[in-house]
């Protein structure tokens, strides 16, 4: 039987911790667990687009709650990746309204182009392809989301261009961006 | 051209900034309410306006406000439901992106009316870029004395925060939203007690949709009497409709309630007709959870009159012939749309989004998706069609929250109105090689 791998301690950067403290200030002192979802978003951005058990343990420590309380939340919400992902995660909407505008064809095109199926990562590690349910972009489908950015009214040519642009880009953390 | 109450200034350059918004009359409702009206008067004004909740259910907003319990020594909360996730609906996203200060203004005026010291905007996690826009608007409101301590010297103080969700449609249900805001899984609560008595952190809470709250400033600034003059009957005011699907001009339109459905679909002012010169097959008028209607029924009521974009006209005759205004998520299907495939995508959505708390929903939505999948891919049997109806019936009304109904209605309505299309799929398994193959009623062949 495999022995469980030894857990490695993870640390948030100062920028991430400042963002965590800002969110925690939004809730009453005895209701700090409310900051759990915002902090999980920060953890995902901080640790390469996914949340490891070690990261979840760290979040539990920050909020002074049991690790299980973090696990049960992280596994419920679809935005959190619990396994390693590529440099960019392409989340293609496939629900009814986008289907009417051609999302089936877009997904097939991306699978062919990336050489991987939905749920997998391309061999070069650049892209993880996911499908998601309705991103409130029904008038501008087919579309996909990469981190906090929407790309809408896509066709094969614009999707190809997007892949090239993303390949050449660097991934910044939200608190490093100038909003 | 209809009147625009929410979107009049939406295309003004810089309207997302405090200064430009203020120059165009922004925050007038806060000044008027805090300086000249009591909280009770603001509630009464919203009641008189006839405003109905714009999230989908259409419950009178002022009445909902008046239910709020006011126990001594306990805080009260206003939570804005910005978890817009209903397929077909994208109006709130548009409103928040273009007019963030309108929502902030609405939150301040509404919070004053309800006696809240802290309020939250719960926004779906996928819309993180809009969270940044709202946070910027909130910071500007603080800097200009419209948020924080002693707003405009009135003695009233308010803190406003934006809270991101994590990607779960169920969190649009108000009690699931509150659970999520408390840092838990988004499992809906048993009701009663309703949030007005036991809401966020066990305190009395009002949960309102973005559009409802964004309508409050106009009502307070221009009076409820003026608002109630717009619209038809009990459908007062204007409504944002997000139009999508196979139309020439998808987008968000603010309509005066009462516009004929036919005008909305075919006129250049709104959807501009069906794309690619095709005919219309069906419409889902109020977000994916409301029953689909074929062309003839969406244009005319059971009595043969023109169907109007109002709460009453769209639901006339109940679900057998009517549908619902719902969230205003209006999507149109052309004659090349495979109803079976489309219904399958919606069933897949509801299966994916079921929180799993109630067995009829957890298991039933999975059954619906599986049965629809096998019909679509050529493995269906004739009795599967009745099985769909049977499963839908067993889900409906048997769950804690309305997600079960939302999953059952579209499937039951699709079978009711397009049964021969389902039968055609079962009879032509060879078409399984062409997923989405379209039944052509006239030619009985692939279109």
Contacts between the chains, C-beta under 8 A, distances in Angstrom:
chain1	res1	chain2	res2	distance
A	26	B	120	7.9
A	26	B	161	4.1
A	26	B	163	7.2
A	28	B	201	7.0
A	31	B	182	7.1
A	31	B	201	5.7
A	33	B	182	6.6
A	33	B	183	3.7
A	33	B	184	7.7
A	34	B	163	7.4
A	34	B	181	6.1
A	34	B	182	5.7
A	34	B	183	4.9
A	35	B	183	6.9
A	36	B	183	3.7
A	37	B	125	7.0
A	37	B	163	7.4
A	37	B	164	6.1
A	37	B	165	6.4
A	37	B	166	4.9
A	37	B	180	6.9
A	37	B	183	6.7
A	38	B	163	6.9
A	38	B	164	5.7
A	40	B	166	6.7
A	41	B	125	6.6
A	41	B	128	7.3
A	41	B	164	6.0
A	41	B	166	7.6
A	63	B	183	7.8
A	69	B	183	7.8
A	72	B	185	6.0
A	73	B	166	7.4
A	73	B	183	6.8
A	73	B	184	6.6
A	73	B	185	6.0
A	76	B	166	7.4
A	76	B	168	6.7
A	76	B	185	4.3
A	76	B	186	6.7
A	76	B	355	7.8
A	77	B	125	7.2
A	77	B	165	7.2
A	77	B	166	2.9
A	77	B	167	5.0
A	77	B	168	5.2
A	77	B	186	7.6
A	78	B	166	7.5
A	78	B	167	4.1
A	78	B	168	6.7
A	78	B	352	7.9
A	79	B	125	5.0
A	79	B	126	6.8
A	79	B	166	5.0
A	79	B	167	3.5
A	80	B	166	6.4
A	80	B	167	7.8
A	94	B	345	6.9
A	95	B	87	4.6
A	95	B	288	7.6
A	95	B	345	5.9
A	95	B	346	7.4
A	95	B	348	8.0
A	95	B	349	5.0
A	96	B	87	5.2
A	96	B	88	7.2
A	96	B	284	7.9
A	96	B	288	5.9
A	96	B	331	7.4
A	96	B	342	5.5
A	96	B	345	4.6
A	96	B	346	5.0
A	96	B	349	7.1
A	97	B	87	5.6
A	97	B	88	5.1
A	97	B	244	4.8
A	97	B	245	6.0
A	97	B	288	7.8
A	97	B	331	5.1
A	99	B	341	7.3
A	99	B	342	6.6
A	99	B	345	5.0
A	100	B	244	7.6
A	100	B	245	4.8
A	100	B	246	5.8
A	100	B	331	7.0
A	100	B	333	6.4
A	100	B	337	6.5
A	100	B	342	7.1
A	101	B	244	7.7
A	101	B	245	7.6
A	104	B	435	7.9
A	104	B	436	7.1
A	132	B	126	7.8
A	132	B	167	7.6
A	133	B	85	7.9
A	133	B	87	7.7
A	133	B	169	7.0
A	133	B	348	7.8
A	133	B	349	4.9
A	133	B	352	5.3
A	133	B	353	6.4
A	134	B	85	5.8
A	134	B	86	7.3
A	134	B	87	4.4
A	134	B	169	7.3
A	134	B	288	8.0
A	134	B	349	6.5
A	135	B	126	5.5
A	136	B	84	5.1
A	136	B	85	6.7
A	136	B	89	6.7
A	136	B	90	4.3
A	136	B	92	7.7
A	136	B	93	4.7
A	136	B	124	7.4
A	136	B	126	7.6
A	136	B	127	7.1
A	137	B	90	6.2
A	137	B	93	7.8
A	138	B	87	6.7
A	138	B	88	5.2
A	138	B	89	7.1
A	138	B	90	5.2
A	138	B	242	6.5
A	138	B	244	3.9
A	138	B	245	7.7
A	138	B	250	7.6
A	138	B	329	7.0
A	138	B	331	6.4
A	139	B	90	6.0
A	139	B	242	6.2
A	139	B	243	6.5
A	139	B	244	4.3
A	139	B	250	3.5
A	139	B	251	5.4
A	139	B	252	7.2
A	140	B	250	6.9
A	141	B	244	7.3
A	145	B	126	6.5
A	148	B	128	4.3
A	148	B	129	4.7
A	148	B	132	7.8
A	149	B	129	6.9
A	150	B	129	7.4
A	174	B	128	7.3
A	174	B	132	8.0
A	179	B	132	4.4
A	179	B	135	7.8
A	179	B	136	6.8
